[in-house]
Amino acid sequence: MKTAVVYYSQSGNTGYVAKMIAEKIGADLIPLEPENAYPDKGFKKFFWGGKSAVMGDEPALKPVRFDPAEYEQIVFGTPVWAGTFAPPLRTFGGLWRDALRDKKLAFFACMSGAGAGKATAKFAKFLGVDALRTTLDLVDPKNKPDPANDEKIAAFCDALK
Ligand SMILES: Cc1cc2nc3c(=O)[nH]c(=O)nc-3n(C[C@H](O)[C@H](O)[C@H](O)COP(=O)(O)O)c2cc1C
């Protein structure tokens, strides 16, 4: 089954997992990048990113090559921002919502503490789907390596096959 891993990662944790998944199942990687990068340091990082997530912003993205007809399955990856998914996924999901409806959809979220469950439910609701095929939550997997994460990622990949 041809799969795309569509993800946003500000500080590398989500990207780290996206790459592992793509390698394990042979998927295409589609990183999303806002035209104007979010601040990535200090107070501004949490203030502007959090505000943008809570306000439901759909920031303009750098162009990506994505043809939904090429894929049977899409895996979305995001950091949790203020208890929801990061705004670049909102832009992408808003653009492609109709084309995504007949795809197999999966989702993973990276967080530092809590909120992945809420982010998952909010993303499913945003896309207008009852449930995502399979989901995965991880705590800062690049910054805090843990063999338990590798097992969770492997199980997620098995469920994607
Ligand atoms: C703006 C902002 C808001 C965040 N909000 C949450 C949150 O609500 N819950 C949480 O557990 N972590 C939160 N985090 C931490 C990130 O979700 C976490 O560090 C994640 O692993 C980062 O992924 P990345 O390295 O791919 O960007 C937040 C980080 C930022 C920058």
The ligand as an SDF file (V2000), in Angstrom:
LIG
                    3D

 31 33  0  0  0  0  0  0  0  0999 V2000
    3.9370   26.3240   21.0690 C   0  0  0  0  0  0  0  0  0  0  0  0
    4.1380   25.0230   21.7940 C   0  0  0  0  0  0  0  0  0  0  0  0
    3.1140   24.4780   22.5420 C   0  0  0  0  0  0  0  0  0  0  0  0
    3.2700   23.2360   23.1700 C   0  0  0  0  0  0  0  0  0  0  0  0
    2.2170   22.6990   23.8520 N   0  0  0  0  0  0  0  0  0  0  0  0
    2.3450   21.4690   24.4330 C   0  0  0  0  0  0  0  0  0  0  0  0
    1.2420   20.8560   25.1120 C   0  0  0  0  0  0  0  0  0  0  0  0
    0.1220   21.3890   25.1800 O   0  0  0  0  0  0  0  0  0  0  0  0
    1.4450   19.6420   25.7040 N   0  0  0  0  0  0  0  0  0  0  0  0
    2.6680   19.0080   25.6590 C   0  0  0  0  0  0  0  0  0  0  0  0
    2.7890   17.9150   26.2250 O   0  0  0  0  0  0  0  0  0  0  0  0
    3.7170   19.5430   24.9860 N   0  0  0  0  0  0  0  0  0  0  0  0
    3.5890   20.7560   24.3680 C   0  0  0  0  0  0  0  0  0  0  0  0
    4.6460   21.3060   23.6840 N   0  0  0  0  0  0  0  0  0  0  0  0
    5.9010   20.5180   23.5570 C   0  0  0  0  0  0  0  0  0  0  0  0
    5.9940   19.7630   22.2040 C   0  0  0  0  0  0  0  0  0  0  0  0
    4.7570   19.1920   21.8270 O   0  0  0  0  0  0  0  0  0  0  0  0
    7.0170   18.6250   22.2640 C   0  0  0  0  0  0  0  0  0  0  0  0
    8.2480   19.0840   22.7630 O   0  0  0  0  0  0  0  0  0  0  0  0
    7.1990   17.9340   20.9210 C   0  0  0  0  0  0  0  0  0  0  0  0
    7.9500   16.7310   21.1170 O   0  0  0  0  0  0  0  0  0  0  0  0
    7.9420   18.8270   19.9230 C   0  0  0  0  0  0  0  0  0  0  0  0
    7.9550   18.2160   18.6650 O   0  0  0  0  0  0  0  0  0  0  0  0
    8.9420   18.7320   17.4970 P   0  0  0  0  0  0  0  0  0  0  0  0
   10.3680   18.5490   18.0400 O   0  0  0  0  0  0  0  0  0  0  0  0
    8.6840   17.8190   16.3430 O   0  0  0  0  0  0  0  0  0  0  0  0
    8.6350   20.1380   17.2030 O   0  0  0  0  0  0  0  0  0  0  0  0
    4.5160   22.5330   23.0610 C   0  0  0  0  0  0  0  0  0  0  0  0
    5.5590   23.0960   22.3230 C   0  0  0  0  0  0  0  0  0  0  0  0
    5.3800   24.3260   21.6960 C   0  0  0  0  0  0  0  0  0  0  0  0
    6.5200   24.9170   20.8860 C   0  0  0  0  0  0  0  0  0  0  0  0
  1  2  1  0
  2  3  1  0
  2 30  2  0
  3  4  2  0
  4  5  1  0
  4 28  1  0
  5  6  2  0
  6  7  1  0
  6 13  1  0
  7  8  2  0
  7  9  1  0
  9 10  1  0
 10 11  2  0
 10 12  1  0
 12 13  2  0
 13 14  1  0
 14 15  1  0
 14 28  1  0
 15 16  1  0
 16 17  1  0
 16 18  1  0
 18 19  1  0
 18 20  1  0
 20 21  1  0
 20 22  1  0
 22 23  1  0
 23 24  1  0
 24 25  2  0
 24 26  1  0
 24 27  1  0
 28 29  2  0
 29 30  1  0
 30 31  1  0
M  END
$$$$
